[in-house]
């Protein structure tokens, strides 16, 4: 994961309705050093931020970007 990927992840999370109630200053913790991505067998990835697993998987869309999978 590149720094640009981490910044895009933070930006998309900030603008997402699923970010309601999350302190925007937490986005500063979304850095390459604090993120770990693990591939799942179903083609999605799971993200850990500073050792805490993000509760949703991410899926790569046709546009090449990764999006939160809510199902």
Number of C-alpha atoms within 10 A of each C-alpha: 11 10 12 11 15 20 17 15 18 19 14 15 18 18 11 11 9 11 12 11 7 11 9 14 8 10 16 10 15 19 20 15 13 13 18 17 15 11 12 11 7 7 10 19 20 17 19 15 16 14 10 11 14 13 11 15 21 20 18 14 9 7 6 8 12 18 16 19 13 10 5
